[in-house]
Each structure stands twice: as C-alpha cells, then as structure tokens.
C-alpha cells in the first residue's frame, strides 16, 4: 500500500486533464505507477468521463512533495532554486503555484538588490533569509508533519495530519510543536520481490487504457538520435545482479515511458538492461527510485525531450 491521489481538471470545450499520483516510497517492487493510473481510469466513478473520448496527450513528472523538511539549500554562487524545483509544494492542500510565484519574486528581488550593489557571481544569501520570513515558510510549516506521518500508514497518518492542520488553522499550532522527519529516502523503501505480493494489472483495451509506447508517442518526445545517452549507469552490473535478482527489475515498472527494458543477451547467457533513452519524458523518477542510486540522469543535448501539447 502507498499514498497518492488523483485529479480531473475540466478545461476548454470538451477537454479533460486527468492525473494520478503515486508516492514513490512504496515498498512493493511489483508496483507500476503507470499501470495504477490506467486502472484508475476504469473505476466506475471515473470511466464515464472518458468513454467516447480521445486521448490527446500524455506526460509524467516527479513531484517534490517532501515539504519543509525536504527543501534544499536554496542559493549557490550564480544561481538559486525557486518554485517547485525547490519543493515548495503544499502537499495536503495540493497547491504549489502560489508558493512558486512568491519565491520567484523573492529570488528576483534578491538578485536585483545584488546587481544594484554591483555584486555578481556570489551567493544570494538574502533570498533564503527572505523565504524564512515569508508566508511561504509559514504555509509549509503548518503542514510540515503531514507527509512524514503517512509513513505510519494511511489511516494513522491521515488522522495525525488532519489534527495537525486543524490546530494550525485555529491558531493553536503551539500544541503541536514537534517536527517529524522522513525516515529514509524513497530509493531505500523497496522490499525484496520474493517477500511482496505480485500485482496483476489488466490488459490495455486501447480505449480507456493504453500501453506505454503509444502514450510516449502522444507526449511528442524528441531526442536527437546521435547524441550521447543522457541516462548513465554508475555500475553496469547492478541492474542484473542486484535489481533484477532481488527486486525483479523495478526500473521496468517505475519508469512511465518504457525507457528501461530487460532483454535476453544475444548468446543466451541471461538478461541485460536495455536503456531506450529516446523514450525519456524527463520525469526524473529513475533518479529518485532506483534502489542503489545507480542511474545518473544528465541533461540531454540540444534541448530535446517532451513537448506537451495543450498541457
């Protein structure tokens, strides 16, 4: 079991945007977030929205939703992290645009002050300070314990988070002075495949549910074919000797674009990991979920990647 969520946004004339979120701290390596999304669309309360419709676009993205405890160092010489790149998403309220815009303003004000003072190439120390004094920090502080508590389980975490948010909204935040910590990174949460139940996902019907490759096609993903592969393995032996042997090759399931594929070695001696880098939709899930952090995600050459229409 893992946490997550979903949304249906109606926009334009007869258009619907559907999204499905799976928290990446799931334990079962047989879990496929992409297939959970496909199965979600067949739910009786959801399927009627899409019956008779046409799939127009597809995309995927990892959301930085660890909250206040996961916000990294915000400024460095010559640059700064703002918005969702820094993890300013308010998870329980499913909101982030307000914090993204405000931190963008704070960063711009810090940069303007530095330029006005004749500074350059140094660290915008005033930006993190402005963040800590802003309502963005207060917004995240009020919900800081919601995501960590979900590691206790769905019901315990939800009840704790609800009480925590309720007291803060009533101005009684002093009654919950503690700050929980994330116990481990998402990459360390997988359990051995042999110890977890297998998951049988329904076959794609091509009407409501679709395979990965046809979905990648409508994401308009483009990479120059002769560029260096931007997905690199620190140790090429790990995918087979550890990931496949212990976790049944989770990269072939946690990737929502069919980038990672275990294929037979030509001489029949076993399996090897094939990386279809041209399929990558730049979601960064592999960089987060790989058990031994063996996958190194680099920026592709030439500005390639998904070009989402209408998203």
C-alpha positions in Angstrom: 0.0 0.0 0.0 1.2 3.5 -0.7 -0.2 7.0 -0.7 -1.2 9.1 -3.7 -4.0 11.0 -5.2 -5.7 11.9 -8.4 -7.4 14.9 -10.2 -9.7 15.7 -13.0 -9.5 19.2 -14.4 -12.1 20.3 -17.0 -11.0 23.0 -19.3 -11.8 24.4 -22.7 -14.5 22.9 -24.8 -14.9 19.2 -24.0 -11.4 18.8 -22.7 -10.4 17.0 -19.5 -7.0 16.7 -17.9 -6.6 13.6 -15.7 -3.7 12.9 -13.4 -2.7 10.2 -11.0 -0.1 10.5 -8.2 1.8 7.6 -6.6 4.1 8.3 -3.7 7.5 6.9 -4.5 8.1 5.5 -1.1 6.2 2.4 -2.0 7.6 -1.0 -0.8 6.3 -3.5 -3.4 8.7 -3.6 -6.4 5.9 -5.1 -8.5 4.1 -1.8 -8.3 3.7 0.0 -11.6 2.6 3.7 -11.2 1.8 3.8 -14.9 -0.5 0.8 -14.7 -2.1 2.1 -11.5 -3.0 5.2 -13.5 -4.5 3.1 -16.3 -6.5 1.0 -13.8 -7.8 4.2 -12.1 -9.4 5.3 -15.4 -11.6 2.2 -15.4 -13.1 3.0 -12.0 -17.0 3.2 -12.2 -16.9 6.8 -10.9 -14.2 7.9 -13.5 -14.6 5.9 -16.7 -17.8 7.7 -17.8 -15.7 10.9 -18.2 -13.6 9.3 -20.9 -15.9 6.9 -22.7 -16.3 8.1 -26.2 -13.4 10.5 -25.9 -10.0 10.6 -27.5 -6.5 10.6 -25.8 -4.7 13.8 -26.9 -1.6 14.0 -24.9 0.5 12.2 -22.2 3.1 13.3 -19.7 4.8 12.3 -16.4 6.6 14.2 -13.8 8.0 13.5 -10.3 6.6 16.0 -7.7 8.9 17.4 -5.0 6.3 16.9 -2.2 8.5 16.2 0.9 7.6 19.5 2.4 9.6 21.9 4.5 12.0 19.1 5.7 13.0 18.4 2.1 13.7 22.0 1.0 17.4 22.0 -0.1 20.0 24.8 0.1 18.3 27.5 -1.9 21.2 29.7 -3.1 24.6 29.0 -4.6 27.1 31.1 -6.5 25.4 32.4 -9.7 22.0 30.8 -9.1 19.1 29.9 -6.9 16.3 27.4 -6.6 12.7 28.7 -6.7 9.2 27.2 -7.0 8.6 23.6 -7.4 12.3 22.9 -8.2 13.0 23.7 -4.6 10.0 21.6 -3.3 7.6 24.4 -2.2 4.5 22.3 -2.8 1.9 22.2 -0.1 1.1 18.5 -0.3 -2.1 18.1 1.7 -3.7 21.2 0.0 -2.4 20.1 -3.4 -1.2 23.6 -4.1 2.1 25.0 -5.3 1.6 27.7 -7.8 1.2 30.4 -5.2 4.5 29.4 -3.5 6.3 29.1 -6.8 5.3 32.7 -7.8 6.2 34.2 -4.4 9.6 32.5 -4.2 10.3 33.6 -7.8 9.6 37.2 -6.6 11.8 36.8 -3.6 14.6 35.4 -5.7 14.2 38.2 -8.3 14.3 40.9 -5.5 17.4 39.4 -4.1 19.1 39.3 -7.5 18.0 42.9 -8.2 19.5 44.1 -4.9 22.8 42.3 -5.7 23.0 43.8 -9.1 22.2 47.3 -7.8 25.0 46.9 -5.3 27.4 45.9 -8.0 27.7 42.3 -6.9 28.0 39.4 -9.3 28.7 35.6 -9.2 28.2 35.4 -5.5 25.6 33.7 -3.4 22.2 35.4 -2.9 22.1 34.9 0.9 19.3 37.3 1.3 16.9 35.0 -0.7 16.9 32.1 1.8 16.5 34.7 4.6 13.6 36.3 2.8 12.0 32.8 2.3 12.2 32.1 6.0 10.5 35.4 6.8 7.8 34.9 4.2 4.3 33.5 4.3 5.6 30.6 2.1 7.6 29.3 5.0 4.6 29.7 7.3 2.4 27.9 4.7 4.8 24.9 4.6 5.4 24.9 8.4 1.7 24.4 9.1 1.6 21.2 7.1 5.2 20.0 7.8 4.2 16.8 9.6 1.6 15.6 7.1 3.8 13.7 4.6 6.3 12.2 7.2 3.3 10.8 9.2 2.0 9.0 6.2 4.8 6.5 6.7 2.9 5.3 9.7 0.1 4.0 7.4 -2.8 5.6 5.6 -5.2 5.9 8.5 -2.8 6.9 11.3 -1.0 9.3 9.0 -4.2 10.9 7.7 -5.7 11.3 11.2 -2.5 12.8 12.6 -2.2 15.1 9.6 -5.8 16.2 9.9 -5.4 17.1 13.6 -2.1 18.9 12.9 -3.6 21.0 10.1 -6.8 21.7 12.1 -5.0 23.0 15.1 -2.7 25.2 13.0 -5.7 26.7 11.2 -7.3 27.5 14.5 -4.1 29.3 15.6 -3.3 26.6 18.1 0.0 25.4 16.4 1.8 25.7 19.7 0.0 22.5 20.7 1.9 20.6 18.0 5.5 21.9 18.4 7.2 18.7 17.1 8.6 18.3 13.6 8.7 14.8 12.2 11.5 13.7 9.9 11.4 11.5 6.8 12.9 8.2 8.0 14.6 7.2 4.7 14.8 8.2 1.0 12.3 6.7 -1.5 15.2 4.7 -3.0 15.6 2.7 0.2 11.9 1.7 0.6 11.7 -1.3 -1.7 11.5 -4.7 -0.2 12.7 -7.9 -1.9 10.3 -9.0 -4.7 10.0 -12.5 -3.2 8.6 -11.1 0.0 5.9 -8.9 -1.6 2.7 -9.9 -3.4 2.7 -9.9 -7.2 0.3 -7.5 -8.9 -1.6 -8.5 -11.9 -2.7 -5.5 -14.0 -5.5 -5.6 -16.5 -4.6 -5.7 -20.2 -4.8 -2.4 -22.1 -8.0 -2.1 -24.1 -6.9 0.8 -26.4 -10.0 2.7 -25.5 -9.6 3.8 -21.8 -6.2 2.2 -21.1 -3.1 2.4 -23.3 0.4 0.9 -23.4 3.4 3.0 -22.6 4.9 3.4 -26.0 1.7 4.8 -27.6 1.5 7.2 -24.7 5.0 8.3 -25.2 4.2 9.0 -28.8 1.5 11.5 -27.9 3.9 13.2 -25.5 5.8 14.5 -28.6 9.1 13.4 -27.1 12.0 14.1 -29.3 15.8 13.5 -28.9 18.5 13.7 -31.5 19.4 10.1 -32.3 23.1 10.6 -32.4 23.5 12.4 -29.1 25.2 10.7 -26.1 22.8 8.7 -23.9 21.7 11.0 -21.0 20.9 8.1 -18.7 24.0 6.5 -17.4 24.8 3.7 -15.1 27.5 4.1 -12.4 27.9 0.3 -12.3 26.5 -1.6 -15.4 26.4 -4.8 -13.5 23.9 -3.7 -10.8 20.7 -3.8 -12.9 21.0 -7.6 -13.4 23.0 -8.8 -10.4 21.0 -6.8 -7.8 17.9 -5.0 -9.2 16.7 -7.9 -11.3 17.8 -10.7 -8.9 16.4 -9.0 -5.7 13.7 -6.6 -6.8 12.6 -8.2 -10.1 13.9 -5.3 -12.1 11.7 -2.4 -10.7 13.1 0.1 -13.3 10.9 -1.6 -16.0 7.9 -0.6 -13.9 8.6 2.6 -12.1 9.6 4.3 -15.4 6.4 5.6 -17.0 7.9 5.7 -20.5 9.3 2.3 -21.2 12.9 3.5 -21.1 14.3 0.5 -19.1 13.8 -2.9 -20.5 15.4 -6.3 -19.6 16.1 -8.3 -22.7 17.8 -11.6 -23.4 21.6 -11.5 -24.0 22.4 -12.5 -27.6 24.4 -15.5 -26.6 21.6 -16.8 -24.3 23.6 -16.3 -21.1 20.9 -14.3 -19.3 19.4 -10.8 -19.3 20.8 -7.4 -19.8 19.3 -3.9 -19.2 18.5 -2.0 -22.4 18.1 1.7 -22.0 15.7 3.3 -24.6 16.8 6.8 -23.8 14.9 8.3 -26.7 11.6 7.5 -24.9 12.5 9.5 -21.8 9.9 12.1 -20.8 12.2 13.7 -18.2 10.1 12.8 -15.2 13.3 12.0 -13.1 11.6 9.0 -11.4 14.6 6.8 -12.1 16.9 9.3 -10.4 14.8 9.1 -7.3 13.5 5.5 -7.0 16.5 3.4 -8.2 17.3 1.2 -5.2 21.1 1.7 -5.3 21.0 5.1 -6.9 22.9 3.6 -9.8 21.2 5.6 -12.5 22.7 9.0 -13.3 20.3 11.4 -15.0 22.1 14.0 -17.1 20.6 16.9 -19.1 20.2 15.8 -22.8 21.9 17.7 -25.5 20.1 20.1 -27.8 17.1 20.8 -25.7 15.4 17.6 -26.5 12.6 16.0 -24.5 8.8 16.0 -24.3 6.8 18.8 -26.0 3.4 18.5 -24.4 0.6 19.9 -26.5 -2.1 21.6 -24.5 -0.7 20.7 -21.1 
